[in-house]
Amino acid sequence: MLQFFGLPAADAYTVGITPGTRALFLQVGAGTMTGGSFNSGGVPGNNTSVNTASVTIPAGQLGMGNTLQMTTNSAVTASPWDNFAFCTSPATTGQVYVGGFYRVPGSSGAAATLSVTTPPNLTSSSGETIPFNRISWTSSGNSDNTPTIPSGAFVGSAQTLLSVARNSWFESCLAFSYLNTQLVPAGTFTGTATFTLTAP
């Protein structure tokens, strides 16, 4: 189980926003946007929801080397940017929405950075481990020809996912998978992936 700390769109779903008061907004899975979508005046807020991605491995398939799609308890399909159905039903695809913006008064300067940090291993209550790099993701989005966040895999430490230009909105839908290559005892293995958006 993974835990995540929760203008028309252009190619790659990175779009310009109006300069304004310096602000960062990041939504991973469930989020809060009041007063409509952001491009029509909606205001982002804090949301303490922690969504999960998980997989149950049938006993007969344990360690067989196949890749298993993970499921999620996130129900987010609509983009908070414009309310477009950007992610496909998480119940069937396991997609987790990841998006946000970086806004400043001016139009020049360094970009913000989207990163994710994971521990080296997922761990069971008995101390057994599975390397976090057994979990990967495929990035997509409805009508998104070039995913904004590249597809990849966790590395078991901090890693950079995306450079976010000043006064821009970004978003992707990440579907997680588990590479079933390791024989492990029965149990629940957990770990936390913490997504962070930082600005210079």
ABEGO torsion letter per residue (X at the ends): XBBBBXXBBBBGGBBBBBBBBBBBBBBBEBBBBBGEBAAAGBBBBBBABBBBBBBBBBAAABGAGBBBBBBBABABABBAAAGBBABBBAAAAGBBBBBEBBBBABABEBBBBBBBBBBABBBBAAGBBBBAAABBBBBBEBGBABBABBBBBBAGBBBBABBBBBGBBBBBBBBBBBBBABBBBBEBBBBBBBBBBBBX
